[in-house]
Amino acid sequence: MTNRLKIFTVIALLAGASYAFQEDDFLDGQLTLVVEDALEGGPEPVFSPRSTIHVRSVKSGNAVVTHARQWNAELHNKLKKLAENNDFYRVRVYHKGSEERGYVSTFTRACQVYESGLSETLSMMVDSAGTWVVGVGLIPPVTVCQGEEPEAIPANHNTTVIIRSPTPAPVPDTATYIEKLEAMKTEKAEGKDNRTFLAKYWMYIVPVVVIMVLSGGGQEGGR
């Protein structure tokens, strides 16, 4: 294989890889988030790692959830106790690998999570750059607790992730407005007047028309 052919092959491979990444939106704001929860009540709940969310694309909302623990009878009983005490189930999220753990947190009634069989939706609000999570919401499918027991102990959390980003506000077109002001100043300085004939001389035309109308009406009345 000649050097020219080798160079061409390398360029083609790099271009193909770049195109594949762009098609998958893989480079669109990757985030790795750690989810922790508290299965004990009280004023100072103890949090432990629950799962990890790999956000591959903020734009498309492509995310993969992996669980850091296996749900078992002990954890199930802790959640059940929270539900019976009408306590809250708390969740907090932080960026994996960040120097400072800037937690964003939320909570919901433990009975909702318990009666939902650990099915839930985690709604993540990211900043406009898509590089940082600024808010999180936990939404179980059960919205009103009925005191019902789940049919069986679930294997683990059934999590659906929704990624949201703020909609940018409309930006005023100041450049066009400034251009119009400058054009008006220029026309005024040069003495140009682009108004129509009627717009310029209406104050002279109106009295003449009024006099003609009045004169015509008087002649017809005298016949």
N, C-alpha and C positions, 0 to 999 in steps of 0.2 A: 504494500500500500504506500503510495507516494505521500510526501508531506502535505501537498495541496489537498489530497483526498482526505487525509486525517483531519486537517483543519476544518474542512467542510463538514465532516461527520460530527465533530465536536460542536460546531455552531448549530447544526440541525438538531442535535440532542438537547442542547440548552434551550433553543427556541421552542421545541416541543414540550419540554418540562415547564417552561414559563407559561405557555398557552394552557397546559393542563391545570396549573395552579390557578390561573385567572378564571378558567371555566368553572372550577369547583368553588371559587370564591374563598379558597383556603387561607389566603393571606389577609382576608378582610377582618382584622381585629381578633386574633386568637386570645382567649382568656382561659386560665385554669383556676377554678374556684373550689374552695373547700367548704363543705356544709357541716356545721356542728349543730347538735340539738341537746336539749336538757330534758331528762325524763324524771326529774325530781323537782318538786315545787319549792317554795320558800323565797325569801327576799334575795338570796344569793345562789341561784341555781348553778349547778356544775354542768358544764358543756363537755361533750366528747365528740370526736370526729364521726360523722355519719356517712358521708359520701363525697365524691369529687365530681365536679362538672367540667367537662372539657368543651368550651365554646369554640368551635372551629370557624364559624362565620357569624359575626354580629348581624350582618346585613340580611342573611337568609334565616338566621335563628338556628343554624345547625349546631346541635349540642349532643354530647354523649355523657351519660351518667354511669359512674361505677361506684359500687357500695364498699365502704371500708369495713363493714362488719356484717355478720349474719344475724338476722332477726331470730330471736329465740324466745322461750317461755319466760325467762327472767325479764327481758326487755318488755315483753308483752304485758306482764303483770305490773310493771312500773307505769306503763302508759294507762293501763286500766285503772290503777290507783289514782292517777292524775284526773282521769275522767270522772271517777266516783266522787272525788273531792271538788269537782267543778273548777279545776285549776286550768292553767294555760300550758300549752305545748309551745316551747320557744325554739326558734331557729336563728342562727347567725351565719354569715358568709364572709369569707375573706379571700384575698388573692394569694394563691400559693406562690411561694418564692419571694414575696414582697418583704422589704426590710421591716416595715411596720405593719402590724395587722390592723388595718382600718376596718373594723367590723361594721357591717350593715345587718340589722336584725329585724325580726318580725315575730308575731305570735298569733295563735288562734286557740280556740277552746279545745282542750285535749279530747273531749268526748266526740268532737267532729272528726278528728284524725282517727280515733279508736273505732268509731262506727263506720268510717269509710274504708276500713281494712287497709290502712296505710296508702291508699290512692290519693294523689295530690297533684296540684299544679304549682310550680315555683315560677313566679313572674319576676324577671330581673330587669331593672331599669339601668341602662348604661349611659355614660356621658355622651356628648355629641361626637367625640373623637372615637368612641367605641373601645376605649382602653381601660375603663374603670367602672365598676358597679357602684351606683349611688343609691340604690334602693332595691328592696326585695319584698315580695308578697307571697304568702302561703294560702292556697285556696283548696280546701277539701271539697269533694263532691257533696258530702252531707252538710247542709247548711243549718238544719234544725235537729238537735239531738233528741232521740226518742227513747234512749235507754236500752237500745237493742245490742245484743252481743253479736260479734262477727261470726260467720259460720265456722271458720277455722283460723288458726294462727297463720298469718301470711308469711311468705318466704322472705320478703323484704319490701321496702318502699317501692311503690309504683309511681315514679316521678315523671311528669311532663314538664319540660322547661320551655318558657316563653321569654324571648329576648325583646325588650322594647328600648327605643331610643327617642329622645325628644325631637319633635318636629321643629325645624328652624323657622323663626319668625320672618315674615316678608321684609325685605330690605328696601327702603325708599330709593327711587331712582333719582338721586341728588344730582348726578352728572348731567342728565337731560334737563333738569330744572335750571341748573346753573347756565347751561348753554342757551336756553330760551331767554333768561334774564340778560345775558351778555348780548344776544342778538337784538333785543328790545332797546338796550342802551345804545348800541351802535346805530340803529335806525333813527333813534331820537337825536343822536349827535349829528347825523348826516342830514337831518331834516326830512327824512322820508316819511310818507304817510300812506300806508297801504289800505286805508279805509275806502269803501265804495263812495260813489258820488252822492247817494242819498244820505249815507252816514256823515259825510262832511258838511252838506249844505241843507240839512233838514230844517234848521231853524229859519231859513229864508223861504224854503218851498212851502211849508205848512201855511203861513199867513196868506200867501198868494192863492193857494187852493181854497182856503176858507172864504176869502173875498169873492172868488169866482162862483163858489157855490151859493153864497148869499145873494150875489147879483142875479144869478140865473133864477133863483127862487122868486125874487121880487118882480122880475119881468113877467113871469108866468102868472103871477097873481093879478097883474094889472090888465090882462087880456079879457 
